[in-house]
Amino acid sequence: MCSLGLFPPPPPRDQVTLYEHNNELVTGNTYESPPPDFRGQWINLPVLNLTKDPLKTPGRLDHGTRTAFIHHREQVWKRCINIWRDMGLFGVLNEIANSEEEVFEWVKTASSWALALCRWASSLHGSLFPHLSLRSEDLIAEFAQVTNWSSCCLRVFAWHPHTNKFAVALLDDSVRVYNANSTIVPSLKHRLQRNVAALAWKPLSASVLAVACQSCILIWTLDPTSLSTRPSSGCAQVLSHPGHTPVTSLAWAPSGGRLLSASPVDAAILVWDISTETCVPLPWFRGGGVTNLLWSPDGSKVLATTPSAVFRVWEAQLWTCERWPTLSGRCQTGCWSPDGKRLLFTVLGEPLIYSLSFPEHGGEGKGRVGGAKSATIVADLSETTIQTPQGEERLGGEAHSMVWDPSGERLAVLMKGKRWGGRPLLRPQPSIPIHCDRALAEVLLHPALGFGLQRSWSLNPFLLGNPRVQDGKPVVLLFRTRNSPVFELLPCGIIQGEPGAQAQLITFHPSFNKGALLSVCWSTGRIAHIPLYFVNVQFPRFSPVLGRTQEPLVGGVGCIHDLPLFTETSPTSAPWDPLPGPPSARPLSPHSHF
């Protein structure tokens, strides 16, 4: 099993990661000053450094024109129609119940009782699914694949699947489109474009971009030859469905024919037909909503995660699914292998990476997903202490997001930066743990201060052992992977940015022909593109030093695979492996729904 103890030490803090060559990460002083042998092969992509200062905060004024007119009190039935569009049944009942003399008294009383009943039912439903009590902004921040969504200036990043073009959603909910071959930067704004949570370019199309918003989905059609930097709102289609808000995830089919959307408050996945602006909901049973959608590259399966401790894998022919329950928490993130036969995922609260294989192909399973009976642990990301030139530093914890490059050779994992690794500083004997910092703990436990904690509390020695050990921070781990003939996972290195910068979002270029290109959005507002040059086992790749294409090594593999750290023959399995016995005694194996 691969672990953090096998990783090379991180680079010095004043160094930034520039690229990978010969299976090693090369660093430099700044992004603008690469080594001499690399300058001739610098990737021609826009270098962005966006900050919060020129961006408006999310609490901006309404874009509508209502404030420009004198207030006029409309009739109650007109107000109910307007509120129905904005707030639904709750708003209508509340408006009728609070009406003064415009409706009959018995209507007001019935509306008040109906409103109380709806609130009771909502509270009961919220007790089963606590995330439903959160505000829309908190829902998006909780399930977003970017860290610190609420305050970061770069909220969403999406590469075009075929060209060197990408879209970025900013703090002010505007979307900018950057092209390596053009200096024109279109800025997309719409009155319904609020709380942008996801961007998705349509495959096999040069100009269609889907934007997941608070109350709808916007389908922007951008003319690649246009010189306009501010496309009009007429370039956007509006797709909406009652109860399907906020939209937090979008996924185009690899063929570009269908668009899937998901919301944490809606238990159904919507399959959209863009030409007719209609949708068909996929049946859903439990989970309280859908947080993330991920279509496999071969188009045969779709991963759907939920806020509860269960996720599903759908097959895209007859739209049946297999249900995978976990034991400790919800599925935090996942990624597919290029052939769509392997799924890597993590579980909230666990520092582990699991692997789930799908030996059956989509067309051969006759409507079955064909997943394996159990998941396998392939990497342990538990917190460990590493030696650096500046001293000891903690590294590890839970994974926040995970991406796999299209060649299947590199895997990037964005770790969560959590103080103390989530462990309590004060340890009760044997009562409930509390969380506080070291200074407060020393004050509470001081014998001269009489807080009554001396006999019932003690400091956690694991956390207070060495005061020189620095707290962990969000880092990007890079792995080397291989899918055939067996799956292997090997450590490559740690991606590091400028001093004080923390990684917030990672993604791979979908069609980089020189190896793999990792894009990292940093907390400083910089978007760094880090090329990873390597020789693919199946296809020739580019070498930055020789400046030409190299043929694969003799035998198809190099020395990096001489010492496999994980293979499929490893006996380590997930804690929810099916128990031995008859099929009825295996409650944790996948369940199919037809």
WORA-V244488 format. One record per residue. N is the residue number from 0. RES is the residue in one small letter. PSI is psi in whole degrees, 0 to 359 (999 if undefined). BURIAL is 1 if it has 24 or more other C-alpha atoms within 12 Angstrom, else 0. Layout:
# WORA-V244488
N RES PSI BURIAL
N RES PSI BURIAL
This chain:
# WORA-V244488
0 m 138 1
1 c 138 1
2 s 169 1
3 l 339 1
4 g 344 1
5 l 356 1
6 f 148 1
7 p 156 1
8 p 150 1
9 p 158 1
10 p 166 1
11 p 155 1
12 r 338 1
13 d 9 0
14 q 149 1
15 v 149 1
16 t 126 1
17 l 312 1
18 y 175 1
19 e 136 1
20 h 138 1
21 n 41 0
22 n 23 1
23 e 145 1
24 l 127 1
25 v 133 1
26 t 165 1
27 g 179 1
28 n 316 0
29 t 166 0
30 y 335 1
31 e 352 0
32 s 74 0
33 p 165 0
34 p 157 0
35 p 321 0
36 d 356 0
37 f 342 1
38 r 326 0
39 g 343 0
40 q 25 0
41 w 135 1
42 i 130 1
43 n 80 0
44 l 151 1
45 p 132 1
46 v 112 0
47 l 144 1
48 n 83 0
49 l 139 1
50 t 170 0
51 k 338 0
52 d 311 0
53 p 356 0
54 l 142 0
55 k 154 0
56 t 161 0
57 p 335 1
58 g 50 0
59 r 174 0
60 l 160 0
61 d 139 0
62 h 352 0
63 g 177 0
64 t 12 0
65 r 323 0
66 t 347 0
67 a 354 0
68 f 155 0
69 i 137 0
70 h 132 0
71 h 124 0
72 r 118 0
73 e 171 0
74 q 159 0
75 v 325 0
76 w 329 0
77 k 320 0
78 r 323 0
79 c 322 1
80 i 316 0
81 n 320 0
82 i 328 0
83 w 322 0
84 r 326 0
85 d 319 0
86 m 349 0
87 g 207 0
88 l 321 0
89 f 315 1
90 g 321 1
91 v 312 1
92 l 320 1
93 n 322 1
94 e 316 1
95 i 319 1
96 a 332 1
97 n 3 0
98 s 144 1
99 e 283 0
100 e 23 0
101 e 342 0
102 v 164 0
103 f 154 0
104 e 322 0
105 w 332 0
106 v 318 0
107 k 318 0
108 t 317 0
109 a 322 0
110 s 322 1
111 s 317 1
112 w 318 0
113 a 322 0
114 l 319 1
115 a 320 0
116 l 319 0
117 c 322 0
118 r 323 0
119 w 316 0
120 a 323 0
121 s 319 0
122 s 323 0
123 l 317 0
124 h 324 0
125 g 332 0
126 s 330 0
127 l 324 0
128 f 90 1
129 p 336 0
130 h 342 1
131 l 344 1
132 s 356 0
133 l 155 0
134 r 163 0
135 s 317 1
136 e 320 1
137 d 326 0
138 l 314 1
139 i 316 1
140 a 327 1
141 e 322 1
142 f 6 1
143 a 151 1
144 q 359 1
145 v 140 1
146 t 142 1
147 n 54 1
148 w 325 1
149 s 326 1
150 s 355 1
151 c 146 1
152 c 337 1
153 l 104 1
154 r 321 1
155 v 144 1
156 f 135 1
157 a 123 1
158 w 146 1
159 h 140 1
160 p 347 1
161 h 342 0
162 t 172 1
163 n 67 1
164 k 139 1
165 f 159 1
166 a 144 1
167 v 129 1
168 a 130 1
169 l 178 1
170 l 328 1
171 d 14 1
172 d 12 1
173 s 155 1
174 v 125 1
175 r 144 1
176 v 121 1
177 y 138 1
178 n 134 1
179 a 337 0
180 n 13 0
181 s 146 0
182 t 355 0
183 i 128 0
184 v 97 1
185 p 139 1
186 s 120 1
187 l 124 1
188 k 142 1
189 h 150 1
190 r 337 1
191 l 359 1
192 q 83 1
193 r 147 1
194 n 58 1
195 v 125 1
196 a 343 1
197 a 149 1
198 l 144 1
199 a 120 1
200 w 141 1
201 k 127 1
202 p 153 1
203 l 28 0
204 s 144 1
205 a 347 1
206 s 8 1
207 v 123 1
208 l 127 1
209 a 135 1
210 v 123 1
211 a 121 1
212 c 183 1
213 q 313 1
214 s 0 1
215 c 183 1
216 i 128 1
217 l 129 1
218 i 102 1
219 w 135 1
220 t 110 1
221 l 129 1
222 d 117 0
223 p 337 0
224 t 1 0
225 s 146 0
226 l 7 0
227 s 138 0
228 t 357 0
229 r 81 0
230 p 145 1
231 s 165 0
232 s 342 0
233 g 349 0
234 c 2 0
235 a 131 1
236 q 145 1
237 v 119 1
238 l 125 1
239 s 156 1
240 h 135 1
241 p 133 0
242 g 358 1
243 h 60 1
244 t 145 1
245 p 152 1
246 v 123 1
247 t 350 1
248 s 140 1
249 l 147 1
250 a 117 1
251 w 144 1
252 a 145 1
253 p 334 1
254 s 349 0
255 g 6 1
256 g 332 0
257 r 150 1
258 l 128 1
259 l 142 1
260 s 153 1
261 a 154 1
262 s 141 1
263 p 345 1
264 v 357 1
265 d 129 1
266 a 0 1
267 a 145 1
268 i 133 1
269 l 130 1
270 v 114 1
271 w 140 1
272 d 107 0
273 i 324 1
274 s 323 0
275 t 356 0
276 e 37 0
277 t 161 0
278 c 157 1
279 v 121 0
280 p 136 0
281 l 139 1
282 p 141 0
283 w 151 1
284 f 310 0
285 r 168 1
286 g 340 1
287 g 10 1
288 g 179 1
289 v 129 1
290 t 327 1
291 n 141 1
292 l 140 1
293 l 112 1
294 w 137 1
295 s 149 1
296 p 330 1
297 d 357 1
298 g 11 1
299 s 338 1
300 k 159 1
301 v 128 1
302 l 130 1
303 a 114 1
304 t 156 1
305 t 166 1
306 p 347 1
307 s 181 1
308 a 56 1
309 v 144 1
310 f 160 1
311 r 152 1
312 v 117 1
313 w 145 1
314 e 143 1
315 a 22 1
316 q 297 0
317 l 359 0
318 w 53 1
319 t 166 1
320 c 160 1
321 e 135 1
322 r 128 1
323 w 105 1
324 p 145 1
325 t 172 1
326 l 326 0
327 s 331 0
328 g 185 0
329 r 163 1
330 c 120 1
331 q 314 1
332 t 162 1
333 g 163 1
334 c 148 1
335 w 151 1
336 s 161 1
337 p 328 1
338 d 358 1
339 g 14 1
340 k 3 1
341 r 137 1
342 l 124 1
343 l 135 1
344 f 163 1
345 t 160 1
346 v 136 1
347 l 130 1
348 g 358 1
349 e 132 1
350 p 49 1
351 l 152 1
352 i 127 1
353 y 153 1
354 s 135 1
355 l 121 1
356 s 150 1
357 f 84 1
358 p 330 0
359 e 136 0
360 h 160 1
361 g 317 1
362 g 342 0
363 e 346 0
364 g 353 0
365 k 56 0
366 g 8 1
367 r 144 1
368 v 319 1
369 g 33 1
370 g 160 1
371 a 165 1
372 k 343 1
373 s 156 1
374 a 155 1
375 t 138 1
376 i 123 1
377 v 343 1
378 a 142 1
379 d 114 1
380 l 27 1
381 s 149 1
382 e 136 1
383 t 162 1
384 t 127 1
385 i 154 1
386 q 128 0
387 t 165 0
388 p 336 0
389 q 1 0
390 g 196 0
391 e 147 0
392 e 140 1
393 r 141 1
394 l 136 1
395 g 183 1
396 g 217 1
397 e 151 1
398 a 135 1
399 h 317 1
400 s 162 1
401 m 133 1
402 v 146 1
403 w 130 1
404 d 156 1
405 p 337 1
406 s 347 1
407 g 18 1
408 e 341 1
409 r 141 1
410 l 126 1
411 a 136 1
412 v 124 1
413 l 117 1
414 m 155 1
415 k 139 1
416 g 97 1
417 k 126 1
418 r 134 1
419 w 12 1
420 g 20 1
421 g 5 1
422 r 146 0
423 p 140 1
424 l 322 1
425 l 132 1
426 r 116 1
427 p 163 0
428 q 91 0
429 p 28 0
430 s 202 0
431 i 139 0
432 p 150 0
433 i 162 0
434 h 128 0
435 c 172 0
436 d 178 0
437 r 319 0
438 a 315 0
439 l 321 0
440 a 319 1
441 e 325 0
442 v 315 0
443 l 328 1
444 l 3 1
445 h 130 0
446 p 339 0
447 a 355 0
448 l 354 0
449 g 45 0
450 f 358 0
451 g 19 0
452 l 358 0
453 q 322 0
454 r 347 0
455 s 352 0
456 w 152 1
457 s 153 1
458 l 143 1
459 n 111 1
460 p 335 0
461 f 327 0
462 l 337 1
463 l 21 1
464 g 308 0
465 n 109 0
466 p 346 0
467 r 349 0
468 v 126 0
469 q 153 1
470 d 154 1
471 g 158 1
472 k 162 1
473 p 124 1
474 v 164 1
475 v 119 1
476 l 137 1
477 l 127 1
478 f 151 1
479 r 136 1
480 t 159 1
481 r 134 1
482 n 337 1
483 s 148 0
484 p 340 0
485 v 160 0
486 f 132 1
487 e 146 1
488 l 119 1
489 l 145 1
490 p 144 1
491 c 310 1
492 g 186 1
493 i 126 1
494 i 130 1
495 q 142 1
496 g 198 1
497 e 160 1
498 p 130 0
499 g 351 0
500 a 140 1
501 q 136 1
502 a 136 1
503 q 339 1
504 l 139 1
505 i 148 1
506 t 156 1
507 f 146 1
508 h 131 1
509 p 347 1
510 s 45 0
511 f 124 1
512 n 16 1
513 k 18 1
514 g 255 1
515 a 147 1
516 l 114 1
517 l 124 1
518 s 129 1
519 v 126 1
520 c 121 1
521 w 161 1
522 s 342 1
523 t 354 1
524 g 0 1
525 r 140 1
526 i 112 1
527 a 133 1
528 h 115 1
529 i 107 1
530 p 137 1
531 l 100 1
532 y 127 1
533 f 166 1
534 v 116 1
535 n 147 1
536 v 338 1
537 q 330 0
538 f 149 0
539 p 148 0
540 r 173 1
541 f 144 1
542 s 124 1
543 p 337 1
544 v 314 0
545 l 337 0
546 g 22 0
547 r 173 0
548 t 134 0
549 q 148 0
550 e 155 0
551 p 153 0
552 l 157 0
553 v 130 0
554 g 352 0
555 g 352 0
556 v 162 0
557 g 190 0
558 c 345 0
559 i 341 1
560 h 7 1
561 d 335 0
562 l 83 0
563 p 131 1
564 l 339 1
565 f 136 1
566 t 171 1
567 e 344 1
568 t 358 0
569 s 137 0
570 p 355 0
571 t 129 1
572 s 170 1
573 a 157 1
574 p 348 0
575 w 28 1
576 d 145 1
577 p 141 1
578 l 151 0
579 p 148 0
580 g 187 0
581 p 163 0
582 p 328 0
583 s 341 0
584 a 19 0
585 r 75 0
586 p 347 0
587 l 6 1
588 s 162 1
589 p 148 1
590 h 130 1
591 s 144 0
592 h 127 0
593 f 999 0
